[in-house]
């Protein structure tokens, strides 16, 4: 478990646009804090001398908060104020991931080099955030009254992985192996933007990205004395699909 705090710090930035000699200055303070945890575990169970199961998990999770307070001024080439506003905001984000895996291993009494393994793994990685920013104009534009902008993001990556591998000798010098793997990876992102509590819609706010990845291989080995050779073939393919839930005409695959 960890906890962090970054005390309030002062920041200044300056930008000069050489095409018109306009200046943008920002002066403000910000601070943030957060906490999180990390854990890992593994368990093995030997059913008998030929069968073994392994289970493992890995998890980390964190949460942070921040606050900022800025004065922003835009000056022309004569140092006259074009725009000036006060901006303050707060934000909160969560992040992390969880992995759980199960592996089964099978050996054979009559063939000590024959081995079968079956594996499955599940992973999820959420990443959510929310921020609120208020702009109070001192010299308009950009606005004649306060503007509150709120951004909300709900994002996650979820993945399922399955794999099978098998290797067996069929005499003292020959052996073959084969295997297959499948990954289903789903990404999602939902974003909402509010200005003065009014939702600003966008066709790209709610997004899904799906990958189905398949792979298979086979191999042949020959070993005689101090010499050996190995040949094999591997094939892979990926099926991709993107979905825009607010405008399905933009979907593609």
Helices and strands as residue ranges (DSSP letters): E 2-17, E 22-48, E 51-75, E 81-107, E 115-139, E 147-169, E 174-195, E 198-199, E 206-224, E 227-244, G 248-250
